[in-house]
Amino acid sequence: MTLPRPRVALSALTLTLTLALPLALSGCITLPDSKGEGTMDDPRYAQLLDLIDEALKADMAVVLVADVMPHATLKDAMSMTKWTGNTVWMHEQQPKITFGRKFQNNSLQRDEKATYLFKAFEVHILPPGKYLLTGGDDYKLNALLDQVGARSGPVGSGRGANGTAYLSPELYREFYKETNWHEGTTGSQLKTRTVCTAVHRGTGACVAWGEEQYTETTQGSRAGYYEETAWRDIPAIKVQSRVPPKLALASFTLKGGQFVLSQRMHMKTPSYQYKQSACRAVDPKMIECPLEDFTVYTRPAPMDFAQKLIAQRTNVSDAHRQLLSTLQPMQITPLGKQGMEDPVWGVPVSMKGR
């Protein structure tokens, strides 16, 4: 049993973009092969920008999500276990439509074909309206469902009035540092040099020259211990926290034709608290637990990052630069309990105390 994350196709007002199957408002388009493919200045991004322009003219809203970490101190693969960015925002009038970052901290769950505008922004085309922060997906690593100790029960028996944590098993790729011994290495190169092949007996002067080949050896890496990044796949529990709309932690509103850069939103693991004694195993692969608290951290939209990166692009037409200049920061309204700002994580908003 899996917890559904409803998404609606573009024909019903949203969009998923991939290089393998790019979708336009009117149907499919083909991205031609071109010089610069795979770089931030890939000329094929022009078609993605055309699609964004068409969506805005069709009275849709477009949200860019910057591919940035919560903080500069959380920039390496090892820190991925400390946070997740998969918040869930539900359209107030159309609950089946949700918005959230597609990037997955668990590399085993990533869509390798996902398209990022300029390799830096997720692109989300959404219907206008009010969106409510009603959930987020987090993890408990090196854990098994059996360890929760949940009694069996029918679907719904473990849900709480203030929200539910849905627990399911997932294999998680964890990165870590290790130190290994490496033997020293050398390199060799075949070279040619001029040598004397005949010497005058009386004077000792060279009277004939020739060439000979020789091997030159150079020092490579030195022998010693080196720190390296390694990985291992470990058992984990995926914890999907969901709260009812009336207890949403925050909201934002999109207008038709609006082009916005999302605020930075992420969860510090563990972002959840649930009542373990009331958990119920409703399926061999699903446990429901009453949610007691859930916290999301926010930071302002990274406009400086976006504007500098866009200004550095070389394959952008004047019309597309004008389009990109209309990008504006998202403004969210906290509805839950707002705490004091953390210098690393940002401003927390949570259920507790409401």
LUMKE-92510 format. One record per residue (C-alpha): z, y, x; residue in three letters. Coordinates in Angstrom, 3 decimals. Each point is the difference from the previous one (the first is absolute). Layout:
// LUMKE-92510
+----------+----------+----------+--------+
!        w !        v !        u ! torvex !
+----------+----------+----------+--------+
!        Z !        Y !        X !    ala !
...
+----------+----------+----------+--------+
***
This chain:
// LUMKE-92510
+----------+----------+----------+--------+
!        w !        v !        u ! torvex !
+----------+----------+----------+--------+
!    0.000 !    0.000 !    0.000 !    met !
!   -0.922 !    3.392 !    1.397 !    thr !
!    1.018 !    3.439 !   -1.152 !    leu !
!   -3.137 !    1.792 !   -1.220 !    pro !
!   -1.105 !    3.242 !    1.601 !    arg !
!   -2.581 !    1.199 !   -2.539 !    pro !
!   -2.993 !    1.888 !    1.279 !    arg !
!   -2.888 !    1.243 !   -2.096 !    val !
!   -3.620 !    0.032 !    1.191 !    ala !
!   -1.804 !    3.312 !    0.471 !    leu !
!   -1.729 !   -0.397 !   -3.350 !    ser !
!    3.514 !    0.259 !   -1.430 !    ala !
!    0.987 !    2.879 !    2.223 !    leu !
!    0.949 !   -1.121 !    3.512 !    thr !
!   -1.693 !   -1.290 !    3.147 !    leu !
!    0.386 !   -2.395 !    2.894 !    thr !
!   -2.141 !    0.767 !    3.043 !    leu !
!   -1.246 !   -2.447 !    2.602 !    thr !
!   -2.812 !    0.131 !    2.495 !    leu !
!   -1.180 !   -3.387 !   -1.180 !    ala !
!   -0.209 !    1.057 !   -3.643 !    leu !
!    0.062 !    3.804 !   -0.374 !    pro !
!   -0.060 !    1.181 !   -3.610 !    leu !
!   -1.488 !    3.209 !   -1.340 !    ala !
!    0.633 !    1.565 !   -3.373 !    leu !
!   -3.386 !   -1.241 !   -1.197 !    ser !
!    0.164 !   -3.454 !    1.625 !    gly !
!   -0.491 !   -1.454 !    3.489 !    cys !
!   -1.282 !    1.795 !    3.068 !    ile !
!   -0.996 !   -1.396 !    3.386 !    thr !
!    1.332 !    1.530 !    3.184 !    leu !
!   -2.782 !   -0.155 !    2.612 !    pro !
!    0.579 !   -1.005 !    3.585 !    asp !
!    0.068 !    3.068 !    2.202 !    ser !
!    1.003 !    1.180 !    3.443 !    lys !
!    3.681 !    0.774 !    0.122 !    gly !
!    0.966 !   -2.734 !   -2.426 !    glu !
!    3.684 !   -0.809 !    0.167 !    gly !
!    1.061 !    3.371 !    1.424 !    thr !
!    1.749 !    2.898 !   -1.685 !    met !
!   -3.372 !    1.774 !   -0.014 !    asp !
!   -1.913 !   -2.847 !   -1.649 !    asp !
!   -2.835 !    1.741 !   -1.910 !    pro !
!    0.468 !   -2.435 !   -2.879 !    arg !
!    3.129 !    1.922 !   -0.996 !    tyr !
!   -2.413 !    2.515 !   -1.544 !    ala !
!   -0.588 !   -2.446 !   -2.847 !    gln !
!    3.738 !   -0.437 !   -0.501 !    leu !
!    0.365 !    3.782 !   -0.173 !    leu !
!   -2.851 !    0.125 !   -2.521 !    asp !
!    1.871 !   -2.566 !   -2.091 !    leu !
!    3.174 !    2.124 !    0.143 !    ile !
!   -1.995 !    3.047 !   -1.068 !    asp !
!   -1.512 !   -1.903 !   -2.940 !    glu !
!    3.426 !   -1.234 !   -1.086 !    ala !
!    1.425 !    3.529 !    0.007 !    leu !
!   -2.974 !    1.279 !   -2.012 !    lys !
!    0.610 !   -2.835 !   -2.469 !    ala !
!    3.478 !    1.481 !   -0.630 !    asp !
!    1.802 !   -2.671 !    2.009 !    met !
!    2.648 !    0.749 !    2.620 !    ala !
!   -0.275 !   -1.156 !    3.612 !    val !
!    3.048 !   -0.710 !    2.150 !    val !
!   -0.169 !   -0.494 !    3.761 !    leu !
!    2.825 !   -1.905 !    1.694 !    val !
!    0.327 !    0.708 !    3.725 !    ala !
!    0.353 !   -3.069 !    2.203 !    asp !
!    3.118 !    1.238 !    1.798 !    val !
!    3.407 !   -1.468 !    0.755 !    met !
!    3.206 !    1.394 !   -1.531 !    pro !
!    1.001 !    1.472 !    3.379 !    his !
!   -1.206 !    0.126 !    3.609 !    ala !
!    2.844 !   -2.323 !    1.030 !    thr !
!   -1.388 !   -2.703 !   -2.323 !    leu !
!   -3.445 !   -0.226 !    1.536 !    lys !
!   -0.169 !   -3.520 !    1.438 !    asp !
!   -0.530 !   -3.408 !   -1.574 !    ala !
!    3.642 !   -1.014 !    0.496 !    met !
!    1.204 !    2.821 !   -2.265 !    ser !
!   -2.079 !   -1.296 !   -2.923 !    met !
!    2.953 !   -2.129 !   -1.090 !    thr !
!    2.131 !    3.126 !   -0.550 !    lys !
!   -2.022 !    1.530 !   -2.828 !    trp !
!   -2.748 !   -0.475 !   -2.552 !    thr !
!   -2.266 !    2.539 !   -1.674 !    gly !
!   -0.918 !   -1.929 !   -3.135 !    asn !
!    1.457 !    2.165 !   -2.741 !    thr !
!   -1.278 !   -0.512 !   -3.545 !    val !
!   -0.908 !    2.941 !   -2.234 !    trp !
!   -0.860 !   -0.750 !   -3.626 !    met !
!   -2.191 !    2.165 !   -2.231 !    his !
!    2.310 !    1.170 !   -2.781 !    glu !
!   -2.554 !   -0.390 !   -2.801 !    gln !
!   -1.929 !   -2.962 !    1.459 !    gln !
!    2.614 !   -2.295 !    1.619 !    pro !
!   -2.606 !   -2.470 !    1.257 !    lys !
!   -1.294 !    2.666 !    2.380 !    ile !
!    2.097 !    0.296 !    3.145 !    thr !
!   -0.231 !    1.877 !    3.273 !    phe !
!    1.436 !   -1.027 !    3.349 !    gly !
!   -0.828 !   -0.303 !    3.659 !    arg !
!   -2.232 !   -2.993 !    0.771 !    lys !
!    1.101 !   -0.415 !    3.627 !    phe !
!    2.222 !   -3.062 !    0.477 !    gln !
!    2.651 !   -0.199 !    2.735 !    asn !
!   -0.393 !   -3.765 !   -0.101 !    asn !
!   -3.240 !   -0.405 !    1.924 !    ser !
!   -0.626 !   -3.353 !   -1.695 !    leu !
!   -0.462 !    1.872 !   -3.289 !    gln !
!   -2.350 !    2.761 !    1.201 !    arg !
!   -3.516 !    0.444 !   -1.282 !    asp !
!   -2.006 !    0.136 !    3.207 !    glu !
!   -3.033 !    1.381 !   -1.866 !    lys !
!    1.811 !    2.979 !   -1.524 !    ala !
!   -1.781 !    3.302 !    0.574 !    thr !
!    1.900 !    3.038 !    1.236 !    tyr !
!   -1.666 !    3.417 !   -0.094 !    leu !
!   -0.429 !    0.993 !    3.664 !    phe !
!    2.063 !   -3.116 !    0.795 !    lys !
!    3.052 !    2.064 !   -0.994 !    ala !
!    0.276 !    0.320 !   -3.800 !    phe !
!    0.189 !   -2.436 !   -2.872 !    glu !
!   -2.085 !    1.226 !   -2.940 !    val !
!    1.319 !   -0.412 !   -3.555 !    his !
!   -2.004 !    1.155 !   -3.030 !    ile !
!    2.310 !    0.320 !   -2.982 !    leu !
!    0.000 !    1.343 !   -3.552 !    pro !
!    1.854 !    3.274 !   -0.545 !    pro !
!    3.472 !   -0.154 !   -1.447 !    gly !
!    3.643 !   -0.425 !    0.892 !    lys !
!    1.031 !   -2.785 !    2.396 !    tyr !
!    3.517 !   -1.441 !    0.205 !    leu !
!    1.637 !   -1.614 !    3.033 !    leu !
!    1.117 !   -3.286 !   -1.536 !    thr !
!    0.130 !   -2.419 !    2.933 !    gly !
!   -0.632 !   -1.094 !    3.529 !    gly !
!   -0.603 !   -3.147 !    2.033 !    asp !
!    2.360 !   -0.843 !    2.857 !    asp !
!    1.046 !   -3.076 !    2.009 !    tyr !
!    2.951 !   -2.090 !    1.076 !    lys !
!   -1.028 !   -1.752 !    3.226 !    leu !
!    0.987 !   -3.449 !    1.227 !    asn !
!    1.032 !   -0.902 !   -3.518 !    ala !
!   -0.753 !   -2.695 !   -2.573 !    leu !
!    0.298 !    0.067 !   -3.785 !    leu !
!    2.413 !   -2.949 !    0.117 !    asp !
!    2.451 !    2.178 !    1.929 !    gln !
!    0.318 !    2.368 !   -2.973 !    val !
!    1.816 !   -2.713 !   -1.954 !    gly !
!   -1.527 !    0.986 !   -3.331 !    ala !
!    0.535 !   -2.210 !   -3.031 !    arg !
!   -3.017 !   -1.024 !   -2.036 !    ser !
!   -0.899 !    1.988 !   -3.085 !    gly !
!   -2.914 !    0.975 !   -2.228 !    pro !
!   -2.307 !    2.889 !    0.858 !    val !
!    1.848 !    3.249 !   -0.660 !    gly !
!    3.497 !   -1.475 !    0.333 !    ser !
!    0.663 !    1.715 !    3.321 !    gly !
!   -1.290 !    3.432 !   -0.876 !    arg !
!    2.264 !    3.040 !   -0.209 !    gly !
!    0.142 !    2.898 !   -2.418 !    ala !
!   -0.363 !    2.485 !    2.865 !    asn !
!   -2.679 !   -1.902 !    1.867 !    gly !
!   -0.823 !   -3.323 !    1.579 !    thr !
!   -0.528 !   -1.343 !    3.491 !    ala !
!   -2.655 !   -2.717 !    0.051 !    tyr !
!    0.407 !   -2.336 !    2.972 !    leu !
!   -2.859 !   -2.185 !    1.234 !    ser !
!   -0.749 !   -1.884 !    3.246 !    pro !
!   -2.424 !    1.358 !    2.564 !    glu !
!   -0.943 !   -0.832 !    3.577 !    leu !
!    0.560 !    3.072 !    2.152 !    tyr !
!   -1.434 !    0.781 !    3.442 !    arg !
!    2.714 !    1.481 !    2.168 !    glu !
!   -0.797 !    1.719 !    3.302 !    phe !
!    2.454 !    0.100 !    2.879 !    tyr !
!    0.242 !    0.717 !    3.729 !    lys !
!    0.390 !   -2.727 !    2.583 !    glu !
!    0.051 !   -0.044 !    3.815 !    thr !
!   -2.221 !   -2.497 !    1.810 !    asn !
!   -0.666 !   -0.781 !    3.670 !    trp !
!   -3.566 !    0.515 !    1.185 !    his !
!   -1.383 !   -1.076 !    3.349 !    glu !
!   -1.703 !    2.660 !    2.054 !    gly !
!   -3.777 !    0.231 !   -0.207 !    thr !
!   -2.716 !    0.932 !    2.438 !    thr !
!   -3.600 !    0.996 !   -0.448 !    gly !
!   -3.009 !   -0.710 !    2.180 !    ser !
!   -3.384 !    1.652 !    0.328 !    gln !
!   -3.051 !   -1.119 !    1.963 !    leu !
!   -1.271 !    2.839 !    2.186 !    lys !
!   -2.681 !    0.540 !    2.683 !    thr !
!    0.417 !    1.705 !    3.359 !    arg !
!   -2.276 !    0.795 !    2.956 !    thr !
!    0.728 !   -1.929 !    3.200 !    val !
!   -1.447 !   -0.185 !    3.518 !    cys !
!   -2.094 !   -3.117 !    0.497 !    thr !
!   -1.195 !    0.525 !    3.614 !    ala !
!    1.596 !    1.740 !    3.020 !    val !
!   -1.710 !    1.239 !    3.191 !    his !
!    1.431 !   -2.077 !    2.845 !    arg !
!    0.065 !    2.818 !    2.491 !    gly !
!    1.338 !    2.899 !   -2.046 !    thr !
!    1.779 !   -1.789 !   -2.812 !    gly !
!   -1.820 !    2.179 !   -2.507 !    ala !
!   -1.054 !   -1.463 !   -3.352 !    cys !
!   -3.750 !   -0.443 !   -0.132 !    val !
!   -0.339 !   -1.772 !   -3.381 !    ala !
!    1.746 !    0.358 !   -3.298 !    trp !
!    0.390 !   -2.202 !   -3.051 !    gly !
!    2.091 !   -0.449 !   -3.122 !    glu !
!    2.704 !   -2.456 !   -0.871 !    glu !
!    1.986 !   -0.619 !   -3.154 !    gln !
!    3.784 !   -0.161 !   -0.132 !    tyr !
!    2.706 !   -0.259 !   -2.639 !    thr !
!    2.407 !    2.875 !   -0.422 !    glu !
!    3.359 !   -0.890 !   -1.566 !    thr !
!    2.027 !    2.601 !   -1.884 !    thr !
!    3.511 !   -0.031 !   -1.434 !    gln !
!    0.150 !   -0.370 !   -3.797 !    gly !
!    3.225 !   -0.085 !   -1.957 !    ser !
!    3.213 !   -0.591 !    1.877 !    arg !
!    2.095 !   -3.070 !   -0.657 !    ala !
!    3.027 !    0.684 !   -2.136 !    gly !
!    1.535 !    0.107 !   -3.465 !    tyr !
!   -1.952 !    1.912 !   -2.643 !    tyr !
!    1.054 !    1.052 !   -3.503 !    glu !
!   -2.479 !   -1.089 !   -2.661 !    glu !
!   -0.340 !    0.152 !   -3.769 !    thr !
!    0.018 !   -3.378 !   -1.708 !    ala !
!    0.138 !   -1.159 !   -3.603 !    trp !
!    1.363 !   -2.816 !   -2.116 !    arg !
!   -0.374 !   -0.884 !   -3.667 !    asp !
!    3.359 !   -0.208 !   -1.751 !    ile !
!    1.143 !   -0.755 !   -3.568 !    pro !
!    0.797 !    3.066 !   -2.072 !    ala !
!    0.920 !    1.013 !   -3.510 !    ile !
!   -2.136 !    2.708 !   -1.517 !    lys !
!    2.199 !    2.234 !   -2.156 !    val !
!   -1.907 !    1.905 !   -2.664 !    gln !
!    2.286 !    2.577 !   -1.590 !    ser !
!   -1.011 !    1.280 !   -3.432 !    arg !
!    1.763 !    2.522 !   -2.231 !    val !
!   -0.837 !    1.014 !   -3.584 !    pro !
!   -1.960 !    3.251 !   -0.404 !    pro !
!    3.047 !    1.770 !   -1.464 !    lys !
!    1.787 !   -0.571 !    3.332 !    leu !
!   -2.928 !    0.938 !    2.259 !    ala !
!    1.110 !    1.452 !    3.326 !    leu !
!   -2.672 !    2.723 !    0.158 !    ala !
!   -3.248 !    1.192 !   -1.532 !    ser !
!   -3.159 !    1.905 !    0.821 !    phe !
!   -2.837 !    1.269 !   -2.154 !    thr !
!   -3.719 !   -0.103 !    0.741 !    leu !
!   -2.583 !    2.220 !   -1.662 !    lys !
!   -3.640 !   -0.875 !   -0.517 !    gly !
!   -2.067 !    1.177 !    2.968 !    gly !
!    3.064 !    0.254 !    2.255 !    gln !
!   -0.270 !   -1.130 !    3.648 !    phe !
!    3.426 !   -0.615 !    1.533 !    val !
!    1.667 !   -1.377 !    3.115 !    leu !
!    2.887 !   -2.288 !   -0.880 !    ser !
!    3.519 !    0.694 !    1.078 !    gln !
!    1.363 !   -2.526 !    2.473 !    arg !
!    2.050 !   -2.583 !   -1.895 !    met !
!    1.657 !   -3.065 !    1.458 !    his !
!    3.000 !   -2.291 !   -0.273 !    met !
!    2.575 !   -0.658 !    2.708 !    lys !
!    0.644 !   -3.744 !    0.027 !    thr !
!    1.993 !   -1.118 !   -1.923 !    pro !
!   -0.853 !    2.520 !   -2.698 !    ser !
!    1.518 !   -2.121 !   -2.782 !    tyr !
!    3.352 !   -1.219 !   -1.295 !    gln !
!    0.159 !   -2.685 !   -2.671 !    tyr !
!    2.735 !   -2.031 !   -1.708 !    lys !
!   -0.342 !   -3.368 !    1.705 !    gln !
!    2.389 !   -1.843 !   -2.333 !    ser !
!   -2.280 !    0.831 !   -2.938 !    ala !
!   -3.251 !   -1.090 !    1.672 !    cys !
!   -1.997 !   -2.656 !   -1.826 !    arg !
!   -2.701 !   -2.291 !    1.383 !    ala !
!   -2.675 !    0.264 !   -2.680 !    val !
!   -2.651 !   -1.827 !    2.018 !    asp !
!   -0.073 !   -1.968 !    3.285 !    pro !
!   -1.511 !    3.110 !    1.587 !    lys !
!    1.775 !    2.785 !   -1.902 !    met !
!    3.586 !    1.193 !   -0.406 !    ile !
!    1.022 !    2.893 !   -2.240 !    glu !
!    3.088 !    2.064 !    0.837 !    cys !
!    1.522 !    3.049 !   -1.773 !    pro !
!   -0.725 !    3.032 !    2.155 !    leu !
!    3.021 !    2.107 !    0.917 !    glu !
!   -1.592 !    2.576 !    2.279 !    asp !
!   -3.370 !    0.881 !    1.475 !    phe !
!   -0.784 !    2.788 !    2.496 !    thr !
!   -3.236 !    1.642 !    1.111 !    val !
!   -0.302 !    2.622 !    2.746 !    tyr !
!   -2.493 !    2.853 !   -0.195 !    thr !
!   -1.525 !    2.518 !    2.368 !    arg !
!   -2.458 !    2.837 !   -0.695 !    pro !
!   -3.716 !   -0.761 !    0.052 !    ala !
!   -1.205 !    0.099 !    3.661 !    pro !
!   -2.421 !    2.893 !   -0.483 !    met !
!   -0.022 !    1.031 !    3.679 !    asp !
!   -0.994 !   -3.521 !    1.022 !    phe !
!   -2.741 !   -0.105 !   -2.634 !    ala !
!   -1.438 !    3.436 !    0.720 !    gln !
!   -0.124 !   -0.542 !    3.781 !    lys !
!   -1.609 !   -3.419 !   -0.331 !    leu !
!   -2.604 !    1.276 !   -2.463 !    ile !
!   -0.790 !    3.032 !    2.188 !    ala !
!   -0.778 !   -2.328 !    2.932 !    gln !
!   -2.634 !   -2.010 !   -1.884 !    arg !
!   -3.577 !    0.488 !    1.206 !    thr !
!   -2.081 !   -1.737 !   -2.688 !    asn !
!    1.125 !    2.057 !   -3.002 !    val !
!   -2.443 !    2.209 !   -1.884 !    ser !
!    0.861 !    3.528 !   -1.124 !    asp !
!    0.150 !   -1.210 !   -3.608 !    ala !
!    2.429 !   -2.754 !    0.905 !    his !
!    2.123 !    2.394 !    2.061 !    arg !
!    0.227 !    2.220 !   -3.052 !    gln !
!    1.089 !   -3.013 !   -2.045 !    leu !
!    2.649 !   -0.965 !    2.552 !    leu !
!    1.287 !    3.575 !    0.103 !    ser !
!    1.146 !   -0.375 !   -3.621 !    thr !
!    2.528 !   -2.680 !    0.999 !    leu !
!    3.487 !    1.050 !   -1.065 !    gln !
!    3.460 !   -1.547 !    0.533 !    pro !
!    1.498 !   -2.206 !   -2.684 !    met !
!    3.185 !    1.277 !   -1.567 !    gln !
!    2.445 !   -2.564 !   -1.353 !    ile !
!    2.977 !    0.689 !   -2.268 !    thr !
!    3.177 !   -1.993 !    0.767 !    pro !
!    1.511 !   -1.578 !   -3.120 !    leu !
!    2.586 !   -2.273 !    1.608 !    gly !
!    2.973 !    0.917 !    2.152 !    lys !
!   -1.216 !    2.008 !    2.997 !    gln !
!    1.949 !   -0.279 !    3.264 !    gly !
!    0.152 !    2.008 !    3.208 !    met !
!   -2.971 !   -0.140 !    2.355 !    glu !
!    0.041 !   -2.603 !    2.760 !    asp !
!   -1.751 !    1.281 !    3.183 !    pro !
!   -1.877 !   -3.303 !    0.401 !    val !
!   -0.596 !   -1.214 !   -3.538 !    trp !
!   -0.207 !    3.146 !   -2.119 !    gly !
!    1.615 !    0.861 !   -3.334 !    val !
!    1.345 !   -2.971 !   -2.000 !    pro !
!   -0.215 !   -0.335 !   -3.772 !    val !
!    1.749 !   -2.914 !   -1.652 !    ser !
!    1.233 !   -1.574 !   -3.244 !    met !
!    3.698 !   -0.006 !    0.784 !    lys !
!    2.077 !    2.740 !   -1.560 !    gly !
!   -2.437 !    0.808 !   -2.803 !    arg !
+----------+----------+----------+--------+
***
